[in-house]
Amino acid sequence: MKNDIKTININKVEEENESVIILSTYNEEEVGLCIAERNGGDVEVWINKDEAIELKNAFEIAIS
């Protein structure tokens, strides 16, 4: 079962092409990351928990 965890609205200088990031889980086994632009379409990627941990670690390095 899909469960949306967090939706983050991204404000850009071009307000006509706003973006959104949606983080979801599926059956507590996969993590989904959807990045969407109002005028540019969507990309949705599903990864397993080990890959999600790698991504989390990479984000922590990027923001430190």
LINURKA-V175597 format. One record per pair of residues at least 12 apart in sequence whose C-alpha atoms are under 8 Angstrom apart, sorted by sequence separation. I is the first residue (numbers start at 1). J is the second residue. If there is no record, write none. Layout:
# LINURKA-V175597
i={I I}
j={J J}
This chain:
# LINURKA-V175597
i={8 9 21 22 32 33 7 8 21 22 32 33 7 8 21 32 7 20 21 31 32 6 7 19 20 30 31 5 6 19 20 30 31 4 5 6 19 30 31 4 5 18 19 29 30 4 5 17 18 29 3 4 17 18 31 2 3 16 17 2 3 16 17 2 1 2 1}
j={20 21 33 34 44 45 20 21 34 35 45 46 21 22 35 46 22 35 36 46 47 22 23 35 36 46 47 22 23 36 37 47 48 22 23 24 37 48 49 23 24 37 38 48 49 24 25 37 38 49 24 25 38 39 52 24 25 38 39 25 26 39 40 26 26 27 27}
